[in-house]
């Protein structure tokens, strides 16, 4: 208790040192605790399902056409479910969309069709009502639905009597049989309801359409590797029996936790390393400050030793001060972490957004406590040991600081500062590489001028718009009204704008050619109106765009992207070439080639892509246009009321959803990367500031210790620039040593970031040179202030101290 009371007094009588140390520790410990809370919630905590370790996703492996995790065909799913020995059960789901009308404005609801065993397989139960019955999962059965908690609250006011009531989905009545709990989600967070998938005999026998998502539960004791091996054998049998549809297909089993959180793992690891480096820099800075205080307290330590205090007694006293400091810093760090949760929620994968909560829980408290103890020992132990090595004869002199003891302090502090510079360089290089990556990811869409594009969704109800002519009439009437609105330059319809739907591939046949056995020709399929490509700003490379003359009666035509041209017509002019899909006797003539646009993700490989005029495609309503794109001469979002009114003039019951600019679409796609880059840049900036303070501190201490020597030099004729060179030279030598170590460490560590980079080398020389120059410049500035102070030393005053 005496040690603790004395430690409190020591910190209170040095408020400047205490404030700086506490702020530094709060930032270092708080950043570590905050990132740990995300890692704990996303990577360490089990998913909120029954025995989640046995849940897996099962995909088709179509790597030969660029889809290593492709959605399975219904017949393949049926074979897996029937013949796989390692699964306790399997469930399938497909994506659906409903127009919900009645009781308010028309609303577009995203949904899943699921097999009846879906919810029992996950081990979850509805908050209200029940799950689907097996007899409801049959063609022609009574239509039933289970609502999400969000839809139940927002649309139906949380009324508990909703069970058994009918709602109108796509102009058909569905009876509500259940409501899911508030935190429930599976994969997508925007799903509003679930309906039975109800496979028909024709559907469950289909192997050519690949659109399902399959989740399975492994039997107890069965590993993912065993399940994968069994599935591989099943796919080999399927390939032999159906070579045209599955000749080169395989399948892959992915643990559910890996599926939803695997992509963020590397980013979180990088951030954890970054905050770890930041804490190390903070601890080294405080250790330097403690060394300076130890030098100032030499006489105090000598008196203690002279009165009988042993080395351990002195170390214990100083470690108590360090522990008190780190404990208070840990408490403040918890506050910093809590304040950061709103920002860090963006790091949680969207597939876990509803079920994952960032909070101060026992795991986080234990981590923060351990980190505080570690930090206290890290920055407190070396100064405490140095201070306990007391030479009484030297320390009790008037100038005890001139002994070899001061030299040992300077050497230790020099080592700390050199390490700070090395760690700061690693952080700055990592931040520089991510900044370049983010710039390149966003820059590849700059040609589209996304800030002038408004996008919104008007997915048509299948029952109401079954006829092709009625769909086309809707598009024509909406486009005619929208194009005449003030501020609209052009408008067009498409199946999906870039980045909004990472799928939609279709097989096709090339006239006069046959694929190799087991090979399927495949390309992304988008149906568009005549002016869509021009409105979007997709560049024309060859041929022409679609026009109003590409009608149902005209020659069937298509436009392809450059990747499709290179992949299927290498070293040829693709214009005039023909291909078909669906009806084998209906050939589409290629009339244009346009530039590549990444549809599947900002860093996903560009796929072969076909654009087809929606007027000419009577089949494939699944690919029918749903996204309206408007190029505006004014602020795009200011057009929303007028556009909504124009759509409702054509169909008053048509919901309008997903209203955003393309800038916002791009921003949402890159949001996790942007936040990660911002955080790493912030940590690197703090590290740079702390390093500058460290250099300033060590040189200030050097000037104080060497004041007599500087006085002698000046008395003997040394000029101010000579003194500046003496002090700044020491600082620059420290900086160069730290830069050398940092460059070597950065070259090794940044290779671990390769998967996070886009069109940037992990050892990019421009980044390494720029960061080294920045650190050197900051080090020089930090050197100049103590150096200039040294030039103002009065030789007479300095010599009188001798």
Secondary structure, DSSP 8 states (H G I E B T S, - for coil): -HHHHHHHHHHHT-HHHHHHHHHHHHHHHHHHHHHHHHHIIIIIS--SSTTGGGEEEEEEEEGGGTEEEE-EEHHHHHHHHHH-TTEEEEEEEEEEEEEEESSSS-EEEEEEEE-TTHHHHHT---SEE----GGGSSTTS--EEEE-HHHHHHHHTT-GGGTT-EEEETTEEEEEEEE--TT--SS-TT--EEEE----HHHHT--S-EEEEEEEEE-TT--HHHHHHHHHHHHHHHHHH-HHHHTT-EEEEEEHHHHHHHHHHHHHHHHHHHHHHHHHHHHHHHHHHHHHHHHHTHHHHHHHHHTT--HHHHHHHHHHHHHHHHHHHHHHHHHHHHHHHHHHGGGS-GGGTTT------HHHHHHHHHHHHHHHHHHHHHHHHHHH---HHHHTSTTGGGSHHHHHHHHHHHHHHHHHHHHHHHHHHHHHHHHHHHHHHHHTTGGG-GGGEEEEE----TTTT-SHHHHHHHHHHHHHHHHTSTTEEEEEEES--TTT-S--EEE-EETT----TT---EEEEEEE-TTHHHHHT--EEEE----TT--TTS--EEEEEHHHHHHHSTTS--TT-EEE-SSTT--EEEEEEE-----S-TTS----EEEEEGGG--S-GGG---EEEEEESS-GGGGHHHHHHHHHHH-TT---EEEEEHHHHHHHHHHHHHHHHHHHHHHHHHHHHHHHHHHHHHHHHHHHHTHHHHHHHHHTT--HHHHHHHHHHHHHHHHHHHHHHHHHHHHHHGGGGGGG-SS--TT-HHHHHHHHHHHHHHHHHHHHHHHHHHTT--HHHHHHT-
